[in-house]
Amino acid sequence: MTVEQFPAPSDVAGMYDGIGQIYGSAWGPNKHYGYWENDADDSSIEVATDRLTDLMISGVAAQAGQRVLDIGCGIGHPALRLVRACDVDVLGISVSHVQVARAKELAAAAGLADRATFQFTDAMDMPFPDGSFDAAWAFESMWHMPDRGQVLSETARVLRPGGRLAIADVIERGPVSPEGRVVLDHICENYAVRSLGTVDEYRTALAANGFVDVEIRDISDNVSRTLAVMADAVETVHDKLADLVGEEQATSLIDFMRLSAVTPESGYLFLTAVRA
């Protein structure tokens, strides 16, 4: 008997093609967290989100002419920044046909369609030959994976020896209070997430799949402002969100964004590793 995995690709796609698009209409082209240097940093969300992308770019440390895999590429904005910064070729994969189509449009509009390509692919089962990429990143996509270990196994397979991996991910930090568990459960129930990973889980899974030189940074303090800022932005499109999910659910989603911003159990990591 086959056990269905959650979230299924259709669950993740449905989330991004539904409330994700409404969030994005208020948030901007970077559909991810922002990075602020400290409490006194008054950078705009555009600057802060680009700064987190640049941290990921430094993490993969790709060289000109190399081939990079973008696992869970969204609409491709970070991938295009990576192409420009490092003169590499990027292949982005997503389980949303809508995201893939939009990423292709943006790449063509930027004149980078020959360097940044996108396709519908499940990261749990990649159709790529062994060792076919020089580097890879997973930018806020791993929390959607039903089995992060399986994705890391596939990533190790398609990376050449010595290839670098960078991951930015929302994580769970313990111990978890009853109030914190409510917030974490809300995240899983509303954003196509089976569970949030932990630092220990990542260390174990990376080692089990042949990654070495693992460096993990908890950057929760640098990104925590994101959810409060995002809640303010999404509030401006409250009516559109309510039309999609109902007034009560729309209010709940925005309220939980604000609550998540101050819940210490919800954290964020940035890690790099090397395929042995």
N, C-alpha and C positions, 0 to 999 in steps of 0.2 A: 504494500500500500504506500503510495507516494504522499508525503506530508507537504502541504502547500506552505511555501515560505512567505513570511511577512517581514517587511512590505514587499509585495510583488512589484515588478516594474510598472504595472499599470497604476498602482497606488501612488508611487512617487511621481509619475507623469501627471496623474490627475491632480495632485497637490500643486505642482508647479504651473500646470495649465489652468488652474482655477484660482485659488486665493493667491498663489504665487505671482500671477500676472497682475493682480490688483495691488499687491504689495509693491511690485516692481514699478508700477506706474507712478507711485509716490516716492519711491526710494532712489531711483536713478539707474544708470547702466550697470553698475557693479552690484550684483545680487548677493552680496556677502557682507560680513562684518567690517567695521572700520578699526583702525589702529591709531590710538592717541598716545603720545610719548609720556604724558603725565597729566595730572589734574588741571594744570595751568594751560595745557595745549588747547587752543580754541579753533583748531583746524575744522574746516567744513567737512561734511560727510563725503564729498567727492574726493577731497585730499586724503582723508583718513582711509577710505576704501582703497584708493590707489596705493597708499602706503602699505597696506596689508598685502596687496598683490605684489608689490616690490619686495616684501619680505619673502614671499613664496618664490619669486624669481631668484633671489639670492640663494635660497635653499636648494634649488635644482642645479644652480651653477652651470647652466648649459653653455656650450661653446658654439660659435658660428658653424652652421652647416649640420648640426646634430638634429636628431629627431626626438621630439618630446611627446609623450602621451598625456593628455588631459582627461583624467578620470572623473566624469560627471561635469561636463564643460559648461552647463547652463547655456546662455546665449552667446558665449564665446568672448566676452569683453576682456577677461584676464588673459585668455590665450592670445588675443591680438596684441596686448601690451607686451607679453613675453616675446612674441615674434619680433616686434619692433626693437625691444631692448637687447636681444641676444642674437638676432639674425639666424633664427632656427626655423625648422619646420615643425608645426604642431598638428597632431591629430586629436581632436576632441571627440569624446563619446558621451552619449546621453540616452536615457530610456524615454525621453520625450521627443516625439516627432516635431512638435511645435518648436521646442528649443533648438533642435538641429536645423530646422528651416530658417529660423531667425538668425542663428549663428552664421549660416552660409550667406544670408543677405548682408549682414554686417561686415563679413570678411570681404565680400565683393565690393561693397561700398567703400571700404578702406583700401581697395586695390591690393588685397593680400590673399585672395582666394587661392593662389598657387602655393602659398606658404602655410595657410591655416585652413585645414579641412575638417569636416565634422560628419559624423555618421551615427546612426541609431545602433547602439550596441549595449549589451548588458555586461557590466564589469565583472559579474560573477562567472562569466563564460565568454572570454574574449576570443575572437576568431583570428588572432594575429600569430605569426610564427614566433618560435622561441627566439629570444635575444634580438628582437627587431626594433627596440627603442633604446636610446642613449640615456634617457631620463624620464621621469614621470612625476605627476603631482595629482593629489586628490584634494580639491579646494572646497571644503564644506560639503563633501559628498559622502564620506564614509559613514556618517551617522544614519544614512538612509539604507545602508547595505544590510541585508538579512544575516549575512555571515561575513564579518570583516576579515576573519582569517582566510576565507576562501578568496576574497578579493586580493589580499596581500600575496597569497599563493600564485594567483594568476599574474599579478604585477611582477613578482619575482621571475616568473617564467618568461614574460615578454621583454624584460629588461636584460641588457647585456651585462656580463660580469663587470663590476665597477660602476654601473649606472646608478645615478642618484635618485632618491625618492624624497619628496616633500609632502607633508600632510598638514592641513589646518582643519581642526575639527572641534565641534562642541562636545564637551565631555561631562561626566558626572564626577564630582569631588565629594569624598566622604569626610566624616560620617554624615548621613542624611537624616535630617530631622523630619518629623511628620509633615510639617508645613512645606519643607523642601521636596518631599516625595510627591505632594500634590502638584507642585510646579513641574517636576520631572515627568510625572505621568501625563500632565496636560501636553507637554511637548511631544511625547510619543504618540498620544492619541490624535493630535491635530496636524502633525507634520510628517506623517509616513515614516516614523522612526520606531524600530523594534525595541532598541535600548540605546542608551548613551554609553560610549566606551569610557574606559578609565586609563590612567597612565600605566598602571600595572598590566592591564590587558594588552595595551599596545606593545609594551616591552616584551611580553611573552610571545605574542603573535609574530612580531618582527623577527625575533631570534629563531622561532620555529620555522620560519620561511626563508632563512638564509640571509637576513639583513644584518649588517654589522655597522660599527661606528655610529650607533644610534645616539642622537642628541634630542632631548625633549625639553621644551620650555613651556611652562604654564604662563600664558600671556593674558589670563583672565582680566587682570586689572587694566590692561591696555585696551581691551575691546568691550568691556562691560557697559560702557556708555552707549553702545550701539542700539540696544533694545529700547532704551528710553527715547533716543532720537528717532528710531524707527516707529515707535508707538505714536509720536507726535506727527510723523509723516503720514502714517496710515490713517490717523484720525481725520486727515483732510479728504480721504476717499471713503469715509465711513459708510456713506449711502450705497456706494458701489459694492462694498463688502457685504452690507446688509442684504442687498438684492440677491447676492449669491448664497449666503449661508443663514440669513435671518437676522433680525435685529438683536436678539438676545445673544446669539453666538458671536456676532460681530463685536459687540461690546465686551464679551468674555475674552475674545482673542486679544483685543487691544489692552484690556486690563491685565491679562497674564503676561504680555510683553513687558509692561511696567514692573510687574512683580518679579519676573525672571531677571530683570536688570539688577535687582538687589538681593537675589537669592544666592548665597555662597556655594550651594550644592551644584549649581550650573556653572561650569567653567569652560575654558577654551585652551587648546594646546596647539603648538607649532612644533613639528618634529622633522628631522632629516635623518636619512639612513642611506647606506650604500649596499647595493647587491653584491654579495661576496662572489 
